[in-house]
Amino acid sequence: MSKSVAAVLAALTLMSGSAFAEESPWLVRVRAVHIDTADKSDPVGGTGAADRIHVSNKTIPDVDISYFFTPNIATELVLTYPQKHDVTLDGTSIGSIKHLPPTLTVQYHFMPEATFRPYVGAGINYTTFSKVNLLGGAASLEHDSFGLALQAGADVAIDKHWSLNFDIKKVQIRSDVLAGGAKISRVKVDPVLLGVGIGYRF
């Protein structure tokens, strides 16, 4: 009986040891992200190349939650709170908008066990616009934006749990601009997102 108990305890010890050594699939990062807009909106009413709507650049915080299906394959959900951007037309202020741009990507991590851990990703972005105030209320955005997202970055391990993160994304964010029910332009924000932050692997 004592031998059987000892064998069971030894097996449980080995199982708990292997479970403890196994890395958690959850990784959370906090980043500062600079939104560098493309500034490629269509000319307003086709009047000329200079008469373009521009959405301002901005630096924002974000939180992303990643889940690793395997050591190499993960999915990442990027979240923030609604962000306000100033909007200009040919250098003159015409109002502001708020947007909320959650992004979901699937990533491939090339060297998950190394100190320097590069990855690439691709996915989708859904941006919802709110508090649109353009031309004193005379203009509006027709719809929210649904587009592609491309990503590259790297985690640099500090220890078992903590890492530094460097990330760049190209995101497709677009919407038609309406005035009096007619389309006067198409806003192409299409930003490059440059991020740096810290991550924690549970």
N, C-alpha and C positions, 0 to 999 in steps of 0.2 A: 504493500500500500504506500509506504514511504517513497519507494522508487517511482511509483506512478504519479504521486503528488509532485515530486521533484521534477519529473519529466514535463508535466503540465505547466509548472511554474517557469521552467526553462523556455518552453515554447512561447508562453505569454510574454516573457521578457524579450525574446527575439522579435516577436511581432510588434510589440510596442516600440522597440528600438528602431525597427525599419520604418514604422509609421512616423516616428519623430524625425527621422532623417529625411523623409520624403518632403519635397518642397511644396508649399501651398500653391494652388492654381490661381490665387487672387493677388493682383497687384494694383495698388492705388497710387496715382501720381497727382501732384499739385504743381501747376505751371503758371508762369507769366508768359502771355502770348501776344506778340505784336501782329496786328492785322494790317497788312500792306495791300490796299485795294488796287485793282488792275486799272481803274479809270478808263474803261473802254466802252462807256455807254454810247448808244446811238445819238447822233445830233438831234436836238429837239426840233420836231417838225420838219426835219431834213433841211434846216436852214443853213447849216455850215459846220465845218469841222470844229470850230471854236466853241460852238454853242452846245456843250456837253454837260450832262449832270455828273457831278463828282461826289462820291461818298467818302467822308474823311477817314484817314488812318487812325488807329487807336491801339493802345496796349490794355489787355484785359486779363483777369485771372480765369483759369479753368481747372476743373477736376476731371480726371479720367479714371475709369474703372476697367481693368483688363482681366480677362479670364483665359487661362492657358489650357487648351484641350490636350495638347502634348507639349513637350519642352520647346518645340519649334513653332507650333501653330497657336495663335491667340486671337481673341477678338477684343476690341477696345471701344468703349462708349465715352465720348467727350461731352462734358456738360459745363454750362456756365449759367449766369442769370442774364435777363434782357439787357442789351447794350445799346446806348444812345449814340447815334452818329449825326454830325452836322452834314447838310447837303448844300452844295453850291451849284450854280449855273454860270459858266463862263467867269468864275471867280467871285460871283455875287451870291450871298446867302439866300436860299429860298426855303429854308426850314430844317427839319430834322426827322429822323425815323428811329424807331427802336426795333431790334431784331434779336431773336433767340435761335442759335444755330447748332443744335445737337448733331453730332457726327458719329457714325458707326463704321468701323473698319475691321477687316480681317487682316492679320499680320503674319509674316513669316520672319522668325528670329533665327539668324544664321548661326550664332555661336552662344547658345543659352547658358553654357557652363563657364564661359570666359569672363574675364574682368570687363572687357570692352565687348558689348553685345549689340551689334547693329541689327536693324530690321527694316522691312519695307511693308507697306500696306495699301489696301484699296478698299473703297466702300462707298457709302452714300451720305449725303448731308440733307437735312430738312430744316429750312430756315423759315420761321414764322415772323411776320412783320406786325408791329403794333404801334400805336400812337404816331401814325404817319401824319406829319404836319408839313405839307408842301404848298408853296404859293398861297399861304393864308387859308388853306383848306380847299383851294380851287383844283388841286391835283391830288391824285391818290395812286397807290400801287394796286394793280389788278389782282394779284394772287401771291401766295407764299411761294417759296422756291424749293425745288427738289432737284438735286444734282449730284454729280460724281465728286469723289474725294480721293486724292492720291497722297501718299505719306512715305516718309523715310526718316529714320532717326537712330538713336543709339542710347542704351542704358550703360552707365559705367558703375560697376559694383563698388560699394564702399565696404560693406560687410554682408552677412547672410541675408539681412532684411533690407538695408538701405541702399539706394543707388541715386546717382545723378542722371538726369534725362535731357537730351537734346533732340528736338523734333521739328520737322518742317512738313507742312501740308499745303496742297493746292486744292482749293475748294470752289465748286461752281455754284454761285449764288446770283440769280437773275430774276427780274420781274418787269412787266410792262408798266409804263407810267401813263395814267389816263387823266384827261382834263375835259370836262363837259361830256364825258362818255366816249371820247375819241382818244386813240393812242397817240401820244406826242413823243414818246421815247421808249427805249428799253434799257433799263439799268443793268449793267453787267459789273457787279462788284467783284466777283471772281478773285478773292484775295489769296495771297500767300500768307500762311500763318507760321510765324517763327516763334518757337517755344523753348523755354529752358525751365527746369524745375527739379523736383526731388520725388523719388518713389519709395514706396514701402511694400515689400513682399511678405504676406502674412505666413 
